[in-house]
Amino acid sequence: MQAQKASVTLSNHRETKRKSRVGCGLFVIVLLGLFGFFGYVATGPYRTLSTLRNALSQGDATLLAQCVDFPTLRQNLKTQLSARANGGVNAVVPNGILAQIAGGIAGSVIDATVDSFVTPTGLSQLLAGASLVANQVPSVGGQAPRNQLENAQGSFESSSIFVVTVPSSAVVIELSRNGLDWQVTNVRLPASAP
């Protein structure tokens, strides 16, 4: 009888050890999965920035379109430009009916301009150094234009906002996280821009 109890106790001990090894293994697998997931999310904006650089260097508007949330970008640019235009109108024309008319005209012009230039092709040309007036990409000595994001540096502002500073200008490009993907959602214009 005692031999049976010892056998059952030994069997229970082996079963407990096996369960603890399985539990420990599952914990390690879950932990590695979490590290991989958070690593993927944390490197997302850097991958998007790399894709943007490649799209610009190849002149690939389709690839660029995958990295940009165009409706959100257009709305953010319209908001910035409208605020500047209204500030300029209010500085020149005192409040009144004339200021409202001027603000309405400025808003219409801004909306049309942003809608026409903030497209995959337009953004590609602008980031490559194109002139808005001539609608051409300048060449320097027959060479292709320099990629404006070539030396850009990025940093996290929050867990869902990543900003890219372009050293050759005062422009800051904002990437926002949407699920696991990161896309350009705003271009913060320099304070002195018209």
CYANA upper distance limits for C-alpha pairs under 8 A (distance plus 0.5 A):
  1 MET  CA      5 LYS  CA      6.91
  2 GLN  CA      6 ALA  CA      6.63
  3 ALA  CA      7 SER  CA      6.59
  4 GLN  CA      8 VAL  CA      6.66
  5 LYS  CA      9 THR  CA      6.51
  6 ALA  CA     10 LEU  CA      6.50
  7 SER  CA     11 SER  CA      6.55
  8 VAL  CA     12 ASN  CA      6.57
  9 THR  CA     13 HIS  CA      6.59
 10 LEU  CA     14 ARG  CA      6.70
 11 SER  CA     15 GLU  CA      6.69
 12 ASN  CA     16 THR  CA      6.59
 13 HIS  CA     17 LYS  CA      6.74
 14 ARG  CA     18 ARG  CA      6.66
 15 GLU  CA     19 LYS  CA      6.65
 16 THR  CA     20 SER  CA      6.65
 17 LYS  CA     21 ARG  CA      6.72
 18 ARG  CA     22 VAL  CA      6.73
 19 LYS  CA     23 GLY  CA      6.50
 20 SER  CA     24 CYS  CA      6.45
 21 ARG  CA     25 GLY  CA      6.53
 22 VAL  CA     26 LEU  CA      6.65
 23 GLY  CA     27 PHE  CA      6.67
 24 CYS  CA     28 VAL  CA      6.80
 25 GLY  CA     29 ILE  CA      6.75
 26 LEU  CA     30 VAL  CA      6.63
 27 PHE  CA     31 LEU  CA      6.54
 28 VAL  CA     32 LEU  CA      6.58
 29 ILE  CA     33 GLY  CA      6.60
 30 VAL  CA     34 LEU  CA      6.69
 31 LEU  CA     35 PHE  CA      6.77
 32 LEU  CA     36 GLY  CA      6.60
 33 GLY  CA     37 PHE  CA      6.59
 34 LEU  CA     38 PHE  CA      6.60
 35 PHE  CA     39 GLY  CA      6.37
 36 GLY  CA     40 TYR  CA      6.55
 37 PHE  CA     41 VAL  CA      6.81
 38 PHE  CA     42 ALA  CA      6.45
 39 GLY  CA     43 THR  CA      6.61
 40 TYR  CA     44 GLY  CA      6.65
 41 VAL  CA    180 LEU  CA      6.51
 41 VAL  CA    181 ASP  CA      8.45
 43 THR  CA     47 ARG  CA      6.82
 44 GLY  CA     48 THR  CA      6.72
 44 GLY  CA    180 LEU  CA      7.94
 44 GLY  CA    181 ASP  CA      7.17
 44 GLY  CA    182 TRP  CA      6.69
 45 PRO  CA     49 LEU  CA      6.54
 45 PRO  CA    162 PHE  CA      7.21
 45 PRO  CA    175 LEU  CA      7.52
 45 PRO  CA    182 TRP  CA      6.17
 45 PRO  CA    183 GLN  CA      8.37
 46 TYR  CA     50 SER  CA      6.64
 46 TYR  CA    154 GLY  CA      8.33
 47 ARG  CA     51 THR  CA      6.70
 48 THR  CA     52 LEU  CA      6.65
 48 THR  CA     67 CYS  CA      6.84
 48 THR  CA    182 TRP  CA      6.93
 48 THR  CA    183 GLN  CA      7.54
 49 LEU  CA     53 ARG  CA      6.72
 50 SER  CA     54 ASN  CA      6.73
 51 THR  CA     55 ALA  CA      6.53
 51 THR  CA     63 LEU  CA      8.00
 51 THR  CA     64 LEU  CA      8.04
 51 THR  CA     67 CYS  CA      7.89
 52 LEU  CA     56 LEU  CA      6.68
 52 LEU  CA     63 LEU  CA      8.22
 52 LEU  CA     64 LEU  CA      6.42
 52 LEU  CA     67 CYS  CA      7.20
 52 LEU  CA    149 LEU  CA      8.41
 53 ARG  CA     57 SER  CA      6.62
 53 ARG  CA    147 ASN  CA      7.65
 53 ARG  CA    149 LEU  CA      6.50
 53 ARG  CA    150 GLU  CA      7.17
 54 ASN  CA     58 GLN  CA      6.50
 55 ALA  CA     59 GLY  CA      6.19
 55 ALA  CA     60 ASP  CA      5.32
 55 ALA  CA     61 ALA  CA      7.25
 55 ALA  CA     63 LEU  CA      6.07
 55 ALA  CA     64 LEU  CA      5.86
 55 ALA  CA    124 SER  CA      8.49
 56 LEU  CA     60 ASP  CA      6.95
 56 LEU  CA     61 ALA  CA      8.39
 56 LEU  CA     64 LEU  CA      7.86
 56 LEU  CA    124 SER  CA      6.63
 56 LEU  CA    127 LEU  CA      7.91
 56 LEU  CA    128 ALA  CA      7.17
 56 LEU  CA    147 ASN  CA      6.81
 57 SER  CA    147 ASN  CA      6.63
 59 GLY  CA    124 SER  CA      7.38
 60 ASP  CA     64 LEU  CA      6.84
 60 ASP  CA    124 SER  CA      8.32
 61 ALA  CA     65 ALA  CA      6.58
 61 ALA  CA    120 PRO  CA      5.53
 61 ALA  CA    121 THR  CA      5.84
 61 ALA  CA    124 SER  CA      6.75
 62 THR  CA     66 GLN  CA      7.25
 62 THR  CA    120 PRO  CA      7.35
 63 LEU  CA     67 CYS  CA      7.62
 64 LEU  CA     68 VAL  CA      7.22
 64 LEU  CA    120 PRO  CA      6.75
 64 LEU  CA    124 SER  CA      7.67
 65 ALA  CA     69 ASP  CA      8.23
 65 ALA  CA     70 PHE  CA      8.33
 65 ALA  CA    120 PRO  CA      5.81
 66 GLN  CA    183 GLN  CA      8.35
 67 CYS  CA    182 TRP  CA      7.77
 67 CYS  CA    183 GLN  CA      5.38
 67 CYS  CA    184 VAL  CA      6.71
 68 VAL  CA     73 LEU  CA      8.13
 68 VAL  CA    183 GLN  CA      5.41
 68 VAL  CA    184 VAL  CA      5.03
 68 VAL  CA    185 THR  CA      7.02
 69 ASP  CA     73 LEU  CA      6.59
 69 ASP  CA    183 GLN  CA      6.39
 69 ASP  CA    184 VAL  CA      6.43
 69 ASP  CA    185 THR  CA      6.05
 70 PHE  CA     74 ARG  CA      6.43
 70 PHE  CA    118 VAL  CA      7.58
 70 PHE  CA    119 THR  CA      7.61
 70 PHE  CA    185 THR  CA      7.74
 71 PRO  CA     75 GLN  CA      6.79
 72 THR  CA     76 ASN  CA      6.66
 72 THR  CA    185 THR  CA      6.06
 72 THR  CA    186 ASN  CA      7.86
 73 LEU  CA     77 LEU  CA      6.65
 73 LEU  CA    118 VAL  CA      8.37
 73 LEU  CA    184 VAL  CA      7.62
 73 LEU  CA    185 THR  CA      5.09
 73 LEU  CA    186 ASN  CA      5.46
 73 LEU  CA    187 VAL  CA      7.80
 74 ARG  CA     78 LYS  CA      6.57
 74 ARG  CA    114 VAL  CA      6.79
 74 ARG  CA    115 ASP  CA      7.25
 74 ARG  CA    118 VAL  CA      6.94
 75 GLN  CA     79 THR  CA      6.66
 76 ASN  CA     80 GLN  CA      6.83
 76 ASN  CA    185 THR  CA      8.06
 76 ASN  CA    186 ASN  CA      6.38
 76 ASN  CA    187 VAL  CA      8.27
 77 LEU  CA     81 LEU  CA      6.56
 77 LEU  CA    114 VAL  CA      7.72
 77 LEU  CA    186 ASN  CA      7.44
 77 LEU  CA    187 VAL  CA      7.45
 77 LEU  CA    188 ARG  CA      8.46
 78 LYS  CA     82 SER  CA      6.30
 78 LYS  CA    110 ILE  CA      6.98
 78 LYS  CA    111 ASP  CA      6.78
 78 LYS  CA    114 VAL  CA      7.21
 79 THR  CA     83 ALA  CA      6.66
 80 GLN  CA     84 ARG  CA      6.91
 80 GLN  CA    189 LEU  CA      8.34
 81 LEU  CA     85 ALA  CA      6.56
 81 LEU  CA    110 ILE  CA      7.41
 82 SER  CA     86 ASN  CA      6.44
 82 SER  CA    106 ALA  CA      7.92
 82 SER  CA    107 GLY  CA      6.51
 82 SER  CA    110 ILE  CA      7.45
 83 ALA  CA     87 GLY  CA      6.60
 84 ARG  CA     88 GLY  CA      6.70
 84 ARG  CA    194 PRO  CA      8.10
 85 ALA  CA     89 VAL  CA      6.58
 85 ALA  CA    103 GLY  CA      7.75
 85 ALA  CA    106 ALA  CA      7.11
 85 ALA  CA    107 GLY  CA      8.36
 86 ASN  CA     90 ASN  CA      6.45
 86 ASN  CA    103 GLY  CA      6.34
 86 ASN  CA    106 ALA  CA      8.41
 87 GLY  CA     91 ALA  CA      6.65
 88 GLY  CA     92 VAL  CA      6.91
 89 VAL  CA     93 VAL  CA      6.17
 89 VAL  CA     99 ALA  CA      6.94
 89 VAL  CA    102 ALA  CA      7.35
 89 VAL  CA    103 GLY  CA      7.18
 90 ASN  CA     94 PRO  CA      6.20
 90 ASN  CA     95 ASN  CA      7.03
 90 ASN  CA     99 ALA  CA      7.09
 93 VAL  CA     98 LEU  CA      7.63
 93 VAL  CA     99 ALA  CA      6.14
 94 PRO  CA     99 ALA  CA      6.99
 95 ASN  CA     99 ALA  CA      6.06
 95 ASN  CA    100 GLN  CA      8.12
 96 GLY  CA    100 GLN  CA      6.95
 97 ILE  CA    101 ILE  CA      6.76
 98 LEU  CA    102 ALA  CA      6.65
 99 ALA  CA    103 GLY  CA      6.47
100 GLN  CA    104 GLY  CA      6.58
101 ILE  CA    105 ILE  CA      6.74
102 ALA  CA    106 ALA  CA      6.57
103 GLY  CA    107 GLY  CA      6.51
104 GLY  CA    108 SER  CA      6.76
105 ILE  CA    109 VAL  CA      6.76
106 ALA  CA    110 ILE  CA      6.56
107 GLY  CA    111 ASP  CA      6.57
108 SER  CA    112 ALA  CA      6.73
109 VAL  CA    113 THR  CA      6.54
110 ILE  CA    114 VAL  CA      6.48
111 ASP  CA    115 ASP  CA      6.53
112 ALA  CA    116 SER  CA      6.67
113 THR  CA    117 PHE  CA      6.67
114 VAL  CA    118 VAL  CA      6.09
115 ASP  CA    119 THR  CA      7.97
116 SER  CA    122 GLY  CA      8.33
117 PHE  CA    122 GLY  CA      5.47
117 PHE  CA    123 LEU  CA      7.31
118 VAL  CA    122 GLY  CA      6.23
118 VAL  CA    123 LEU  CA      6.14
119 THR  CA    123 LEU  CA      6.27
120 PRO  CA    124 SER  CA      6.53
121 THR  CA    125 GLN  CA      6.73
122 GLY  CA    126 LEU  CA      6.63
123 LEU  CA    127 LEU  CA      6.53
124 SER  CA    128 ALA  CA      6.64
125 GLN  CA    129 GLY  CA      6.84
125 GLN  CA    130 ALA  CA      5.55
125 GLN  CA    136 GLN  CA      8.22
125 GLN  CA    137 VAL  CA      6.87
126 LEU  CA    130 ALA  CA      5.35
126 LEU  CA    131 SER  CA      7.61
126 LEU  CA    132 LEU  CA      8.01
127 LEU  CA    147 ASN  CA      7.55
127 LEU  CA    148 GLN  CA      6.17
127 LEU  CA    149 LEU  CA      8.14
128 ALA  CA    137 VAL  CA      7.58
128 ALA  CA    145 PRO  CA      6.53
128 ALA  CA    146 ARG  CA      6.83
128 ALA  CA    147 ASN  CA      5.86
128 ALA  CA    148 GLN  CA      6.38
129 GLY  CA    137 VAL  CA      6.86
129 GLY  CA    138 PRO  CA      7.51
129 GLY  CA    145 PRO  CA      7.20
129 GLY  CA    146 ARG  CA      7.90
129 GLY  CA    147 ASN  CA      8.31
129 GLY  CA    148 GLN  CA      7.58
130 ALA  CA    135 ASN  CA      7.01
130 ALA  CA    136 GLN  CA      6.01
130 ALA  CA    137 VAL  CA      4.65
130 ALA  CA    138 PRO  CA      6.57
131 SER  CA    135 ASN  CA      5.94
131 SER  CA    136 GLN  CA      6.35
131 SER  CA    137 VAL  CA      7.01
131 SER  CA    138 PRO  CA      7.91
132 LEU  CA    136 GLN  CA      8.12
137 VAL  CA    145 PRO  CA      7.57
138 PRO  CA    144 ALA  CA      8.43
138 PRO  CA    145 PRO  CA      6.91
139 SER  CA    143 GLN  CA      6.03
139 SER  CA    144 ALA  CA      6.07
139 SER  CA    145 PRO  CA      6.03
140 VAL  CA    144 ALA  CA      7.51
140 VAL  CA    145 PRO  CA      7.31
146 ARG  CA    150 GLU  CA      8.25
148 GLN  CA    152 ALA  CA      8.10
148 GLN  CA    166 VAL  CA      7.51
148 GLN  CA    168 SER  CA      7.70
149 LEU  CA    166 VAL  CA      6.78
151 ASN  CA    166 VAL  CA      7.54
151 ASN  CA    167 PRO  CA      7.40
152 ALA  CA    164 VAL  CA      6.77
152 ALA  CA    165 THR  CA      6.05
152 ALA  CA    166 VAL  CA      5.15
152 ALA  CA    167 PRO  CA      6.70
153 GLN  CA    164 VAL  CA      5.96
153 GLN  CA    165 THR  CA      5.88
153 GLN  CA    166 VAL  CA      7.31
153 GLN  CA    167 PRO  CA      8.41
154 GLY  CA    162 PHE  CA      7.30
154 GLY  CA    163 VAL  CA      5.94
154 GLY  CA    164 VAL  CA      4.65
154 GLY  CA    165 THR  CA      6.64
155 SER  CA    162 PHE  CA      6.19
155 SER  CA    163 VAL  CA      6.10
155 SER  CA    164 VAL  CA      7.19
156 PHE  CA    160 SER  CA      8.46
156 PHE  CA    161 ILE  CA      6.60
156 PHE  CA    162 PHE  CA      4.88
156 PHE  CA    163 VAL  CA      6.79
157 GLU  CA    161 ILE  CA      5.91
157 GLU  CA    162 PHE  CA      6.11
157 GLU  CA    163 VAL  CA      7.20
158 SER  CA    162 PHE  CA      7.49
160 SER  CA    176 SER  CA      6.05
160 SER  CA    177 ARG  CA      5.37
160 SER  CA    178 ASN  CA      8.42
161 ILE  CA    174 GLU  CA      7.31
161 ILE  CA    175 LEU  CA      6.32
161 ILE  CA    176 SER  CA      5.27
161 ILE  CA    177 ARG  CA      7.05
162 PHE  CA    174 GLU  CA      6.36
162 PHE  CA    175 LEU  CA      5.54
162 PHE  CA    176 SER  CA      6.86
163 VAL  CA    172 VAL  CA      7.00
163 VAL  CA    173 ILE  CA      6.15
163 VAL  CA    174 GLU  CA      5.03
163 VAL  CA    175 LEU  CA      6.58
164 VAL  CA    172 VAL  CA      6.12
164 VAL  CA    173 ILE  CA      5.46
164 VAL  CA    174 GLU  CA      6.78
164 VAL  CA    175 LEU  CA      8.27
165 THR  CA    170 ALA  CA      8.04
165 THR  CA    171 VAL  CA      7.03
165 THR  CA    172 VAL  CA      5.25
165 THR  CA    173 ILE  CA      6.98
166 VAL  CA    170 ALA  CA      7.15
166 VAL  CA    171 VAL  CA      6.46
166 VAL  CA    172 VAL  CA      6.83
166 VAL  CA    173 ILE  CA      8.32
170 ALA  CA    189 LEU  CA      7.78
170 ALA  CA    190 PRO  CA      5.78
171 VAL  CA    187 VAL  CA      7.32
171 VAL  CA    188 ARG  CA      6.39
171 VAL  CA    189 LEU  CA      5.83
171 VAL  CA    190 PRO  CA      6.16
172 VAL  CA    187 VAL  CA      6.28
172 VAL  CA    188 ARG  CA      5.54
172 VAL  CA    189 LEU  CA      7.37
172 VAL  CA    190 PRO  CA      8.44
173 ILE  CA    184 VAL  CA      7.43
173 ILE  CA    186 ASN  CA      6.55
173 ILE  CA    187 VAL  CA      5.02
173 ILE  CA    188 ARG  CA      6.69
174 GLU  CA    184 VAL  CA      6.24
174 GLU  CA    185 THR  CA      6.46
174 GLU  CA    186 ASN  CA      5.48
174 GLU  CA    187 VAL  CA      6.45
174 GLU  CA    188 ARG  CA      7.83
175 LEU  CA    182 TRP  CA      6.54
175 LEU  CA    183 GLN  CA      5.62
175 LEU  CA    184 VAL  CA      4.78
175 LEU  CA    185 THR  CA      6.14
175 LEU  CA    186 ASN  CA      7.52
176 SER  CA    182 TRP  CA      5.96
176 SER  CA    183 GLN  CA      6.14
176 SER  CA    184 VAL  CA      6.94
176 SER  CA    185 THR  CA      6.67
177 ARG  CA    181 ASP  CA      6.21
177 ARG  CA    182 TRP  CA      4.95
177 ARG  CA    183 GLN  CA      7.19
178 ASN  CA    182 TRP  CA      6.56
178 ASN  CA    183 GLN  CA      8.14
189 LEU  CA    193 ALA  CA      7.05
